[in-house]
Amino acid sequence: MTTSAQTLTRHSLYELVWSKPMTELAKQFGISDVGLRKICVKMNIPLPGAGHWTRVKFGQKVKQANLPKDETVKQEVTISPTSEYVKEIYGQLSAKDQLQLRIEEEMPELLIVADRLTMADKLVNQTKEYLARPYHLYDGKKEPDVLNINVSKEVQPRALRIMDTLVKALRSRGHSFVFRNRDSYVRIGEEDIRIYLREKEKRVSNENSRHSYDQYIFKPTGILCFQMGPSYQHSEITEGKIPMEKQISKIIAALEMLGEQERLATIQRNEWHAKYEKQKEAERQLKEQKEQEEKRLTSLLEQVDRFHKASLIREYVNKIEEKTLESGSVSETLINWISWARQKADEMDPLQTVSGRF
């Protein structure tokens, strides 16, 4: 299926109409089978007769009509999908598949993986040089910024060509690359998506094994796998019938969708964090308010206690003074003590400084 126009020669279209039923081929072009049939008639392209594909299905021999030479008809045709078909196809596709189709339509020339690595991106060249270095222990020096690629030497040239195409295509869409802790990331908007191209391995018996711990070894398979996201929770695209070279648009679409998911997740996390901080602030203020109330109450009780004690002292001093006056014998020492006791009662009495307390 496609939503973009396709240009074919008369001979190419002839081969296609004899390779599959007209209804299937029409869907591939994004038009009706009636419309495709009209094109073939105008270009004098013979069509399979009734019952042709049924006989093919049951393995019967069928005869294919030859393409007649005809210079009077067009030798090339451009077939564009109808708007109704495009709407129908987009309506049936997921958001990721729709994005992949748009990428294929917007930048088809940037999705082609070259047969040779020429004029490679600087990042790819750095990675190529790094992979060519012999294995060495970390010497404390800053490692160069390189793509996270883990493949056998035989697969390295192919992996580098694929990553070169991917890097250039991602840059053309406004994305950049960052590196942390010897990992490579694509920065999509404000989100960093970890990327990792690896070669799948298979476990085989080790014929030279002499111990239980080396009964098996892992051998590279030549099958590439592209991982996206953190190592503990990543998604991946693995090649099978469709090689990795033909899945560049799928990888870009998956990365951009993941970037959008991360953006929304970041917004949610920020909103939750803001709500959490607001709640914590409200709890802090409530706690502070309670502590202040407790302090005020404690202070009040202390003042009440001091008032009672000051009142008791005054009452006691007054009684002593009354007894002394009744006896008619007042010494200088007693007078001084009475004065001192009343002064202490005043100092203890909170009512003496009430105007400055409230």
C-alpha positions in Angstrom: 0.0 0.0 0.0 1.2 3.5 -0.7 -0.2 7.0 -0.6 2.3 8.5 -3.0 2.3 8.5 -6.8 4.3 5.8 -8.7 5.7 6.1 -12.2 6.0 2.8 -14.2 6.9 1.9 -17.8 4.4 0.1 -19.9 6.4 -3.1 -19.6 6.7 -2.9 -15.9 2.9 -2.4 -15.5 2.4 -5.4 -17.9 4.6 -7.6 -15.6 2.7 -6.5 -12.5 -0.8 -7.2 -13.8 0.3 -10.7 -14.7 1.9 -11.2 -11.2 -1.2 -10.8 -9.0 -5.0 -10.2 -9.2 -6.2 -6.8 -10.4 -7.9 -6.1 -7.1 -4.7 -6.7 -5.1 -2.6 -4.6 -7.5 -5.2 -1.8 -7.4 -4.9 -1.6 -3.6 -1.2 -1.4 -3.9 -1.5 1.7 -6.2 -4.3 3.2 -4.1 -7.0 3.2 -6.9 -10.0 1.1 -7.9 -9.5 -2.1 -10.0 -11.8 -0.5 -12.6 -9.5 2.5 -12.8 -6.4 0.3 -13.1 -8.1 -1.8 -15.8 -8.9 1.4 -17.8 -5.2 2.4 -17.7 -4.1 -1.0 -19.0 -6.7 -0.8 -21.8 -5.5 2.7 -22.9 -1.8 1.4 -22.9 -2.8 -1.7 -24.8 -1.7 -4.0 -22.1 -3.3 -7.5 -22.3 -5.0 -8.6 -19.1 -5.6 -12.1 -17.6 -8.9 -13.6 -18.5 -11.7 -14.9 -16.3 -10.7 -17.8 -14.2 -7.0 -17.2 -14.7 -6.1 -16.7 -11.0 -8.3 -19.6 -9.9 -6.4 -21.9 -12.2 -3.1 -20.5 -10.8 -4.3 -21.1 -7.3 -4.9 -24.8 -8.0 -1.6 -25.2 -9.7 -2.9 -25.5 -13.3 -0.9 -24.3 -16.2 -1.9 -20.9 -17.6 -0.8 -19.0 -20.6 0.4 -15.5 -20.3 -0.4 -13.2 -23.3 2.6 -11.4 -24.8 2.9 -7.6 -24.6 2.4 -6.3 -28.1 4.6 -3.6 -29.5 2.6 -0.4 -29.8 4.3 3.0 -30.3 1.0 4.8 -30.5 0.2 4.5 -26.8 2.0 6.0 -23.8 5.1 4.0 -22.8 5.1 5.4 -19.2 2.3 6.2 -16.7 2.2 7.9 -13.3 -0.5 6.4 -11.0 -1.6 8.5 -8.1 -3.8 7.2 -5.3 -7.3 8.7 -5.1 -8.1 11.1 -2.2 -10.8 8.7 -1.1 -8.3 5.8 -0.9 -5.8 7.9 1.0 -8.5 8.9 3.6 -9.5 5.2 3.9 -6.0 4.0 4.3 -5.0 6.6 6.9 -8.2 5.9 8.8 -7.2 2.2 9.0 -3.7 2.8 10.2 -2.3 3.4 13.6 -0.8 6.8 14.5 2.7 5.3 14.2 2.0 3.8 10.7 0.5 7.1 9.6 3.7 8.9 10.7 5.8 6.3 8.9 3.9 6.9 5.7 4.3 10.7 6.0 8.1 10.2 6.6 8.3 8.1 3.5 6.5 10.7 1.4 8.4 13.7 2.8 12.0 12.4 2.5 12.2 9.2 0.3 15.7 10.0 -0.9 17.1 10.2 2.7 15.8 6.7 3.6 18.0 4.9 1.1 20.9 3.0 2.6 23.9 3.2 0.2 26.0 0.2 -0.9 29.2 1.9 0.3 29.9 4.3 3.2 30.8 7.6 1.5 30.6 11.1 2.9 29.5 9.7 6.2 28.2 11.8 9.0 31.0 12.9 11.5 29.4 10.9 14.2 29.4 7.7 12.1 33.1 8.3 11.2 34.0 8.6 14.9 32.1 5.4 15.6 33.9 3.6 12.7 37.3 4.7 14.0 36.4 3.7 17.6 35.2 0.2 16.5 38.5 -0.3 14.5 40.6 0.3 17.6 41.9 -2.8 19.4 40.3 -3.7 22.7 41.8 -1.8 25.6 41.1 -1.1 29.2 39.7 2.2 30.2 42.6 4.6 30.7 40.7 7.4 32.3 40.7 9.6 29.2 37.4 11.0 27.8 36.0 8.5 25.3 34.8 10.0 22.0 31.1 10.4 21.3 30.1 7.3 19.4 27.0 5.4 18.5 26.1 2.4 20.6 26.8 -0.4 18.1 27.5 -4.0 19.1 28.0 -6.3 16.1 30.6 -8.7 14.7 33.4 -7.4 12.5 31.7 -8.9 9.4 28.5 -7.0 10.0 30.2 -3.7 11.0 30.3 -2.1 7.5 26.6 -2.8 7.0 25.7 -1.5 10.5 27.6 1.7 9.9 25.8 2.3 6.6 22.4 1.8 8.2 23.3 4.1 11.1 24.7 6.7 8.7 21.4 6.8 6.8 19.4 6.9 10.1 21.6 9.7 11.6 21.3 11.9 8.5 17.6 11.4 8.3 17.1 12.2 12.0 19.2 15.3 11.7 17.2 16.5 8.7 14.1 16.2 10.9 15.6 18.5 13.5 16.8 15.9 16.0 20.2 15.8 17.6 22.4 13.4 19.5 23.7 13.4 23.0 26.0 11.0 24.9 26.0 9.9 28.6 27.7 7.1 30.5 29.0 5.6 27.2 25.4 5.4 25.8 24.0 7.2 22.7 20.7 9.1 22.7 18.5 10.8 20.1 17.2 14.1 21.5 13.6 14.5 20.2 12.3 17.9 21.4 13.5 17.9 25.1 13.4 14.1 25.5 16.5 11.8 25.1 15.8 8.4 23.7 18.6 5.8 24.1 19.4 3.9 20.9 21.4 0.7 20.4 22.1 -1.3 17.3 23.1 -4.9 18.1 23.5 -8.2 16.3 21.4 -11.1 17.6 23.3 -14.1 18.8 22.4 -17.8 19.2 23.5 -20.2 21.8 25.4 -23.3 20.5 27.2 -26.2 22.2 30.9 -25.6 22.8 32.8 -28.6 21.3 35.9 -27.6 23.2 34.2 -27.4 26.5 35.9 -28.9 29.5 33.9 -27.4 32.3 30.3 -26.9 33.1 30.5 -23.1 32.9 31.6 -23.1 29.2 29.3 -25.8 27.8 27.7 -23.2 25.5 29.0 -20.2 23.5 27.2 -17.5 21.7 27.7 -17.0 17.9 26.6 -13.9 15.9 23.7 -14.5 13.5 24.0 -11.6 11.2 20.5 -10.5 12.2 20.3 -6.9 13.3 18.1 -5.5 16.1 17.5 -1.8 16.8 16.7 -1.0 20.4 15.0 2.2 21.7 14.5 3.4 25.2 16.2 2.5 28.6 17.9 -0.9 28.8 15.5 -2.1 31.4 12.4 -1.2 29.4 13.1 -0.9 25.7 11.3 -1.6 22.5 13.0 -3.0 19.5 12.8 -3.5 15.7 14.3 -6.7 14.4 14.9 -7.6 10.8 13.3 -10.7 9.3 11.8 -10.9 5.9 12.3 -7.1 5.7 16.0 -6.1 6.1 16.9 -3.3 8.4 17.9 -1.2 5.4 14.2 -1.1 4.5 13.0 -0.1 8.0 14.6 3.3 8.4 11.2 5.1 8.2 9.8 2.6 10.7 12.6 3.3 13.1 12.3 7.1 12.8 8.5 6.9 13.3 9.0 4.7 16.4 11.6 7.1 17.8 9.4 10.1 17.3 6.3 8.4 18.8 8.4 7.3 21.8 9.7 10.9 22.1 6.1 12.2 22.2 5.1 9.6 24.8 8.1 10.6 26.9 7.1 14.3 26.5 3.6 13.6 27.7 5.0 11.4 30.5 7.3 14.2 31.6 4.3 16.6 31.7 2.4 14.2 33.8 5.4 13.7 36.1 5.9 17.5 36.4 2.2 18.0 37.2 2.3 15.2 39.8 5.5 16.7 41.3 3.9 20.2 41.4 0.8 18.8 43.1 2.9 16.8 45.5 5.0 19.9 46.4 1.9 21.9 46.8 0.4 19.3 49.2 3.7 19.1 51.1 3.8 22.9 51.4 0.2 22.9 52.7 1.1 20.2 55.2 4.2 22.1 56.3 2.2 25.3 56.8 -0.5 23.4 58.8 2.3 21.8 60.9 3.9 25.2 61.5 0.5 26.6 62.4 -0.1 23.8 64.9 3.4 24.3 66.4 2.7 28.0 66.8 -0.6 27.4 68.5 1.1 24.9 70.9 3.8 27.5 71.7 1.1 30.2 72.3 -0.8 27.8 74.6 2.4 26.8 76.4 3.2 30.5 76.9 -0.3 31.2 78.1 -0.2 28.5 80.7 3.2 29.7 81.8 1.9 33.2 82.3 -1.2 31.9 84.2 1.2 29.9 86.4 3.4 33.0 87.0 0.3 35.1 87.7 -1.0 32.6 90.3 2.5 32.4 91.9 2.8 36.2 92.0 -0.6 36.5 93.5 0.2 33.9 96.2 3.5 35.7 97.0 1.6 39.0 97.4 -1.0 37.4 99.6 1.7 35.8 101.7 3.7 39.0 102.1 0.5 40.9 103.0 -0.3 38.3 105.7 3.2 38.7 107.1 3.0 42.4 107.1 -0.4 42.3 108.9 1.0 40.0 111.6 4.1 42.2 112.0 1.9 45.3 112.4 -0.3 43.6 115.0 2.8 42.7 117.1 4.1 46.2 116.9 7.6 45.1 116.3 8.9 45.8 112.8 12.6 45.3 112.1 14.6 46.9 109.3 15.4 43.5 108.0 11.8 42.5 107.7 10.9 45.8 105.9 13.7 45.1 103.4 12.5 41.6 102.9 8.9 42.6 102.3 10.0 45.2 99.8 12.2 42.6 98.0 9.4 40.0 98.0 6.9 42.4 96.5 9.4 43.4 93.8 9.9 39.8 92.9 6.1 39.3 92.7 5.9 42.2 90.3 8.7 40.8 88.2 7.0 37.5 88.0 3.5 38.9 87.3 2.8 38.9 83.5 0.2 41.6 84.0 3.0 44.1 84.7 4.1 43.9 81.0 0.7 43.0 79.5 0.7 46.1 77.1 3.8 44.9 75.3 2.8 41.3 75.0 -0.3 41.5 72.8 
